């Protein structure tokens, strides 16, 4: 039997990973879920390891999820957010990272507005690097927790139909999922206003672009709604929030086009009444809180697998 | 070359397990507080068989838990790929229970040390008793079994192999001496 190991130094993107890598992370995460249900939610596995969460963009879910994951593995977790660090004094990313490196962390988890920032630092530090979101590029741990949630509800990926609806162009969650899902055998359809579609959809083989949400939702097993980034609304990508909600928002009527047992996902934070109606977000198809629970397990798995890799 | 000696065959293993089931009953008065926890992989199969025996002999329904000790190992470090983690499944509290911890081979004692650390995260048992199918000696930690299927004096060069039909083709315990080359 082939020995299953995760042999990469860093987790920077889904793109470039093999199916086996994804399955190993998901299997490991599944085993980790049980720890969060124990009376004592902590194991000694990463005792003595230091994990730095370096967040240059705001985050509640991802940052706290990585922090909880690190702590449940007994690692020491330190959180640095750009707004309260030397970044506001003008320090460059590389200088910040070199200074952190001098304190000998084992793993650096980084979120940055610039595409490729995690790759840049991964090439320059001994610590293993986890991408927690780089610009509009990738958000691998989110895609992995989405995969785990889908697998729990649908058992396997082969032949599964998944619709991703919303601001595809600016969504790193969508990008990571558009790499991951076809790799596992799922059929992916995307739908968004034309102004929010990536220029090069041919970079995602196995992903079909649909003209309307109705076309995308027809008979799907999984619906992934993306957050409309209202802070980008000054760029007039769509006429109005109300019109977006009417044309692309997921409501009970649209959801009825999907399979009866379809699941609805959202990476959060949600704009209720915009991309998703409250009736759907809180309805029986919604697995949004499962995603959050799985986030901790997936991040424990990532830290565990990277934690054994030599510098 | 490998020289293999059969220590226990199918009926030998069955006999040993049934004797240990009686020993568990004899030693513990509070039968209602007994729980079995098997250490992955073969400790789980042994615990399942003991569970069936305790039901058959005394009509007891003894809860069974499964423990993967990977996260508690003392040899996890940088530079070694962390082993694949399997599921732990102990769905009941261990508070005030008498835990029969079950493994196939007792050797250095490090696995049992890790398992005991793991058990403590599920509550505070009244007692933990260790049951092993084979004790081959060479302890590196101060750990003593409470129930032993078979003592197998061995040297560190020996390989003790437990096979169980749940995963292998048959039940057996063999000792082999692997020579270099």
Interface residues (C-beta under 8 A of the other chain):
Chain A: X4 X5 X6 X7 X24 X27 X28 X30 X31 X32 X34 X35 X38 X39 X40 X42 X43 X44 X45 X106 X301 X304 X305 X307 X308 X309 X310 X311
Chain B: X68 X71 X72 X76 X77 X78 X79 X80 X81 X82 X84 X85 X86 X87 X88 X89 X93 X117 X118 X120 X121 X122 X123
